[in-house]
Amino acid sequence: MSLRRRLYAYLIAAHALFLALTVLLFRSQPLLMLALESVVVLSLVLGIRLIRRALEPLGYTRHFHDLLQDQHYAARLQNSSDAELNELVQLFNTMLGALYQERLQIGEQQGFLDRLLEATPSAVIVFDFDGRISLLNASAQALRGLHHARGKTLAECVPQGDSLCLLAQLDALPLGDSQLLTDADGRRYRGQRGQFYDRGFARHFLLVEELTEELESSEKATYEKLIRVLAHEVNNTVAATGSVLDSLLYYRSQLAERDGDDFSTAIVAVQRRNASLGEFIERFTRVVKMPAPELRPNAVRDIMDDILYLYREPCRSRGISLAWERCDEVEAIAMDRHLMEQALLNVVKNAMEAVEMGSSDDKRIAFVLAREDGGVRLSVIDSGNLLGDVPARQLFTPFFTTKKGGQGIGLLFVREVLNRHGFSYRLAATGNGATSFDIWLY
């Protein structure tokens, strides 16, 4: 029973008792009885009115509670005719106004945070109390394996058996730690795990920032400066040495015939070595002095036809079979034909050398031009399988090579050409005894 009903029951019971007592005076003093009954009735009416006024704040409190429960912070309680009760109403309205302003501020901050999360290039992954993904921004959804990851744990998103993928590395990242990570395509990231408190309990989040472009720009600036310094010093030395060697040949006639032959043979050998040194440094400066691409529509299939025709005989003589899967439906793509030909020639040359160095008896190179997910993919696949134990992050590192006596220039040149065209690429082992160089042309 509510407090209001209990008070009414008590008031009615007490006055009913007084009325019963006044009945005893009916025979002896009827006028006094009538007067007392009138007083009791007036007391009952007054008591009911007082109870209503006394319990009126409870009604306002209940109404205030309902507004809070429904989160109607913009609503206001109406004033009462009682000045004392108006103080309580004013207090409640002040609290509702403060809550309404805080809600507006939180909404504005939440809207700003949402726009910030969508605009930031860093991937943001937020987990709930059970470690399941509850929020992903656009950059996080672009990571491989996270497109439909809401409600799952990171471990559930990791491909089976792939313990070295980016998601597996992020899942193993300790709280408060920041590490450099690498995915299967060789792209590099900085991953950081943190936590925040929600309703008194800790929730984790991950920040993943791709550093591939930043690190490549830093590497490029470093090796460009190194190559320019080396080229300057080597070219000056080669030019001076070549001039001195040419001058020395004039003295051949002053020597005996036998000594003159030995002398000229030695000088010519040094000249050849001098010229080779110049060509060596020139291959490095080609990467630094690469011109900006002149983009014109070109048919990729025609470029590959020319390259295959050029390498058909060298591959036949080495016992390497060639396969070419054309896609004539691919339209012309804007590119610098000269630079792309040079880059693809390097890719095919590397594939041919990898097949020769490989231990497999199945010597083959396959070229595939196909449409894929609304774009065009060009793949060069060889059976050399020399990248099985090579970390992906090292493949396009300046001057890194897997070939004995290699200089690490070919892939460096290819990377520069593809980056300047804005083409995505990947060089990796396919897992079935082959290596694939994939280029996404758009």
Sequence and secondary structure as in RCSB ss.txt:
>XXXX:A:sequence
MSLRRRLYAYLIAAHALFLALTVLLFRSQPLLMLALESVVVLSLVLGIRLIRRALEPLGYTRHFHDLLQDQHYAA
RLQNSSDAELNELVQLFNTMLGALYQERLQIGEQQGFLDRLLEATPSAVIVFDFDGRISLLNASAQALRGLHHAR
GKTLAECVPQGDSLCLLAQLDALPLGDSQLLTDADGRRYRGQRGQFYDRGFARHFLLVEELTEELESSEKATYEK
LIRVLAHEVNNTVAATGSVLDSLLYYRSQLAERDGDDFSTAIVAVQRRNASLGEFIERFTRVVKMPAPELRPNAV
RDIMDDILYLYREPCRSRGISLAWERCDEVEAIAMDRHLMEQALLNVVKNAMEAVEMGSSDDKRIAFVLAREDGG
VRLSVIDSGNLLGDVPARQLFTPFFTTKKGGQGIGLLFVREVLNRHGFSYRLAATGNGATSFDIWLY
>XXXX:A:secstr
  HHHHHHHHHHHHHHHHHHHHHTTTTT HHHHHHHHHHHHHHHHHHHHHHHHHHHHHHHHHHHHHHHHHT TT 
     S HHHHHHHHHHHHHHHHHHHHHHHHHHHHHHHHHHHHH SSEEEEE TTS EEEE HHHHTSTT TT T
TS HHHHS TT TTSHHHHHHT  TT EEEEE TTS EEEEEEEEEEETTEEEEEEEEEE HHHHHHHHHHHHHH
HHHHHHHHHHHHHHHHHHHHHHHGGGGGGS HHHHHHHHHHHHHHHHHHHHHHHHHHHHHHHHT      EEE H
HHHHHHHHHHHHHHHHHTT EEEEE  TT   EEE HHHHHHHHHHHHHHHHHHHHHSS S  EEEEEEEEETTE
EEEEEEES    TTS GGGTTSTT  SSTT  S HHHHHHHHHHHHT EEEEEE SSS EEEEEE  
